[in-house]
Amino acid sequence: MNDLILLQMPVDGALADPGDWARLDAACRSGLSCAEAAPLVAGVRRIAWSAKGGVGYAYLEPAGNASASSLAALVEMFTQHTGWAGEVRASRLEQVFDTPGASAGQRADFHYAVEMDPDDGWMPEIARWYDTEHMPGLAAVPGCIRASRFLNHGHGPLSLACYDLVTEDTLGSPPWLAVRATPWSDITRPHFTNTRRTMFRIAHQS
């Protein structure tokens, strides 16, 4: 299990066509490949955009310890190099779960993220549910390529569960819905707070 850096970027305006996605991706990758980024970023794991959410997520492999000072330096460098409009935020992600899915090896075009803070005292139970039932179950659904979960030690919510998907329609498939409808799910899900569910389109993945 490895730490990553999550760079969150606001997106102004609609992402109406593939050209819009490509221009954003090119700008983001340019900012992360400039000389100033070399001491901070070892690689780009994934860049994904959400038109509906108005946000972009870049998952980065840190070149060293992702300290508060290095994250602040990364944001400053990225903003200056790209001229990105709006607040750019960087957080350290601690990976706590990762498994290939039933469709591992296929191309991932979509990235679905569920972020939440647990009610007080509920993180241990929610973590057990996520790691022993929910995420293995969703990973086994056809159309799921990979399932991962992180703890966000910066700009929360605390828990970030994410799934690389062949198609966004996987979320409405009977096997996916069956995993979501278990008795244990009915116990844990009411204790999610500050919940964000975002479907992203993947622009770059290593």
HELIX and SHEET records of a PDB file:
HELIX    1   1 PRO A   18  SER A   33  1                                  16    
HELIX    2   2 ALA A   35  ALA A   37  5                                   3    
HELIX    3   3 ALA A   68  THR A   82  1                                  15    
HELIX    4   4 MET A  123  TRP A  129  1                                   7    
HELIX    5   5 TYR A  130  HIS A  134  3                                   5    
HELIX    6   6 MET A  135  ALA A  139  1                                   5    
HELIX    7   7 GLU A  168  GLY A  172  5                                   5    
HELIX    8   8 PRO A  174  ARG A  180  1                                   7    
HELIX    9   9 PRO A  183  THR A  188  1                                   6    
HELIX   10  10 ARG A  189  HIS A  191  5                                   3    
SHEET    1   A 9 ASP A   3  PRO A  10  0                                        
SHEET    2   A 9 VAL A  55  PRO A  62 -1                                        
SHEET    3   A 9 VAL A  41  SER A  50 -1                                        
SHEET    4   A 9 PHE A 192  GLN A 205 -1                                        
SHEET    5   A 9 PHE A 110  PRO A 118 -1                                        
SHEET    6   A 9 SER A 159  LEU A 165 -1                                        
SHEET    7   A 9 CYS A 144  ASN A 152 -1                                        
SHEET    8   A 9 ARG A  89  PRO A 100 -1                                        
SHEET    9   A 9 ASP A   3  PRO A  10 -1                                        
END                                                                             
